[in-house]
Amino acid sequence: QVQLVESGGGLVQPGGSLRLSCAASGSIMRINDMGWYRQTPEKERELVAAVTRGGSTNYADSVKGRFTISRDNAKNTVDLQMNSLKPEDTAVYYCNAHVNWRDCWGQGTQVTVSS
């Protein structure tokens, strides 16, 4: 009964910015790690950024310095601020969270970076 819902995807020009948001709802006892992954038909799903409950973060090398992940434990949300977007960032972005000691996924939101 736990659900993750993403929002904020869309079409943006190279160099632009988007902010993705993910909200967890349902019978939540605890959320540990949260993160954002992305996937294309050509590539396996890959970790973009992750944040622990205590706020420690890690990023894929390809997005370091451009993306910022943050979370609000009181609201059960996690955001991904994406700046200086590149065409190769185009993908379906998925929210992930370890909720109640189980791995949960959102439905995905499309991000397209194109001129």
SULMOSUL-V451189 format. One line per field, one symbol per residue. ss: DSSP state (h for helix, s for strand, l for the rest). burial: 1 if it has 24 or more other ideal C-beta (glycine too) atoms within 12 Angstrom, else 0. Layout:
ss->???
burial->???
This chain:
ss->llsssssllssslllllsssssssslllllssssssssssllssssssssslllllssslllllllssssssllllssssssllllhhhlsssssssssllsssslllsssssll
burial->0101111110010000011111110001001111111100000001111110000010110010011111100001111111001100111111111110000111011111100
